[in-house]
């Protein structure tokens, strides 16, 4: 009986210790992005560059040199995709296979990083460049040095814990927003990074209601409202909670703007959109700034 009591006391102690640890992370090391990305503020970039830059001649997606090229001209957030090599290195890569984005072939998970580095990244027109698939840690180092913000899209084969570990090692919590696609992912991300800002899927009132039922504070939320316009009542409700709204114009809405005029970006912004996630960062930036 005494052993059983000691066991439960130990479990209780460990649970309290873990809770305290999370509280300390939240209190002492809270990412500055939680304070910056509020609907009541305006001092944050209003453009998010899809895959770090697409459709640019001589500049491939998910490429450090492309991020550098775009950041020389506009203020933006950069969405990047994180994959893992055979030897557990985290790299920027969207597809499971490297055939579309490099002049090589094979699956990322079957290649070591040194093997991946043998191939060159190619742009969306199929032209090979001299650029290589970068390590996530290299990109984080550049972001930290240049005050650049990433939204981090974690591929299914990569654990959230591993990505957060690399972010912490680089002291880059102030440079990263973790992307989640559903409530379960959001809860897992918050469990491991209660101090970081999360991009949460909030395409309608029901999705927002489900998020409000979790223990994730609204201050940790940046609302990705989908790739279609939602009812303006959703944007107002999110703004009332001081949550920033991001609209994915990538795809259909970008094509509409290209065909009908870039003033559409301003029209969408005036409906309550704070950040435009786009494949046309230069055009969207000029139209809205």
N, C-alpha and C positions, 0 to 999 in steps of 0.2 A: 504494500500500500504506500509505504514511504517512497519507494522508487518511482511509482506512478505519479505521485504528487510532485516529486522533483522533476520528472520528465515534462509535465505540463507547465511547471514554473519556468523551465528552460525555454520551452517553445514560446511562452508568453514574453519572456525577456528578449528573445531573438526577434520576435515580431515587432516589439516596441523599438528595438534598436534599428531595424530596417526602416520603420516609419519615421523615426527621428532623422535617419540619414537622408531620406527623401525630403523631409521638411527643411533640413539644412541646405540641401542642394537648391531647393526652391527659394529659400530666403537669402542665402549668401551669394549664390552664383547665377541668379536669374539672368537669362539672356536679355540684353538691352533691346532686342527686337520686340519683346513683349510690350515694352513701353512705346517703342517707335511706331509699330503697326497698330494704331488705333484709329477708328473712323473720325475721331475728334481731332486728329493730327493731319498735317499735310506734308510733313517733311520726310517722305519716303518715296522711292521710285514708283511711278504709275505704269511702268511697262515691265512685263515678265517675258523673257526671251525663251521661247520653246526650244528644248533640246540644246540650249546654249547657242542657237543660231542655225537656221535652216535656209536652204535656197540661195546661199551665197557662193558665188563663183570663187574657187580657190580657198574657201574656208569651210571645212567640214563641220558637221554637228558634233556636239560633245567633245570639243577640242579646245585646249587651253589657249592656243593662238587665236581662235575665233572669239573667245570671250575677251581677250585682250584687244582685238580689232574693234569689236563693237563698243567696248567700254571707253575707247578713245574718243567716241563720237557722242554717245548718249548715256544718260543715267538710267540704269535698269537693274532688275533682278534677273538671275539666270537659272532657269530650270535645267537640271542635269540628271542623267540616268546612271545609276550605280549597279555595276555587275561585278562578278567575282571570278577570278581565273582559277585554274587547276591548283595552283600553289597558294590560293587564298588571298591573293592581292585584289584590292578593290580598285576598279578602273571605271572610267566613263565610257559607257557603251549602252545603246538602247536595245539592240536586237540580241537574241540568243546566239545567232550566227554572225560572223564578221564579214560575210560576203558582200553585203550591201554597202557597208561603210568603210571597207578597206580593200586593198588589192590582193588580199589573201582569202583563205577559206577555212572553215571549221567552226566549231562551237567554242564560245568563250570559256566554258567550264572544262573543256578538254585541252586547253592551251595554257602553258605556264606564261607568266608575264614576259619572260625573255623571249619566248616563242612569238607572243603577240607583237612584241616590239620589232620583229623582223619585217612586219608589214606596215605600209603607209596608209594613213587615212585618206579617203577620197571624198570629194564634195558631192552634192546632190546631182551633179551632172555627169558623174562617173570619172572625173579627172583626179588622178592620184596626186597628192601633195607630198611634201617632205615631212609632214607632221605625223606624230605617233599618238596612239591612244594613251592618254595621261593617267597616271595614278591619281586616285581621289585625294590622297594626302598632298600631292604636288599642287593640285588645284586649290585645296584648302589653304596651303601656305601662301599662295598668291593672293587669295581672297583676303586673308587676314592682313597681309601687308598693304593691300590697296583698298581696304574697306568695301569689299564687294560682297553682295548677299546672294546666296544660292537657295533655291528651293530644290530639295533633294528627293528624287523619285527612286525608290529602292525596288529593284527587280525581285520577283518572287523567289528566286534562288538564293537571295542574300538576306541574312537576318537583320532586323532592325537594331538588335543589340550590338552587332558587329559594326554597323555604320556609326552608331552613336559613340562607340568606343574610339573609333578613328577620329571622329569630330572632337571628342574630348582631348585626345592625345595631341591634337593640333591646336588646342585652345581656341576652337572656332565655333563655339556655341553662339557667339554674337554674329556669326556670318551665315548661319544655316537655319532654314525652315524645313521641317520634316513633312513630306507629303504623305497623307493617308487617304484611303479610298472608301472606307466604311467605318462604322462605329467600333468594331472589334479592333481594327488596325489603329484607330485613334487612341483607344484605351491602352493598347499595348505600348504605343509610342509614349504616351503620357506616363505610363508605369516606369519606363526606363529613362525618360527625359522630362521630368516634371518642371524643369527649369527652362524648357525650350518652346518656341512657337511652333504650332502645328497647322498645316494646311488641312482643313477638314472638308469633306464633301457635304455641301449644303445647297442642294439644287432646288429644294422646296421646303415648305413649312414643316412637313412630316419629318424630313431628315434633320432639320434643326431641332425639332422636339425630341428626337431620339438622342441627339447629342446632349441636350439639356438634362436628360435623365441619367447621364454618366457623372462621374466625379471630376470631369475635366472642367476647369474654370473657363469661363468665356474669354478671359484675358489671354489664355493660351491658344485661342482659335483665330485663324485667318480663314475666311469662308470662301472655298472654291465653289462657285455657283453653277458650274457646268459649262457646256459649250453652246448652250442656247439661252436666249434671254428668258429670265423668270419674271413673274409678276412683280411690279415695283414694290408691292407690299412686303415682299421678302427682303428686299434691300433696305427698306425703311426699318423693318423689325431688327435686322442685323445691326444697322447703324444705331438704333436705340440702345442696343447692348454694347455699343462702341466697338463693333467687329468690322474689320475691313472686308470688302467684297471684291473678289477677283472673278472676272469672266474670261472663259477660254474662247477667244475669237479665232484661234487656230482652226483651220478647216473652212467650214461653210461661211462663217461671218467674215473671215479674212477675204474670201473670194467675193463676197458681196461688196466689201469696201473697195476691192481692186476694180470691180466692174462699175460700181455706182458712185464712187468717190470716197476719199479718205475722211471726209467730214462725218461719215457714219461713226467713226471712232469717238468723236466728240458727242454725237447724239447718244450713243450707248453710255458714255461716261455721265452725261447729264441725267440719265435715268437712275443713277445711284451706284454705278460701277466705279470702284476706286483704282483697280489695277487691271490692265488688259494683258492676258497671256496670249502671245501672238507669234506667228511665223513671219510677220512683217514689222519688225521692231522699229526700223527707221521711219517708215511711213506713219505708224501709229504714234510714235513719239512726236514727230513734227506736228501732227494734227491735234495733239492734246496738250502741248506745252507752248 
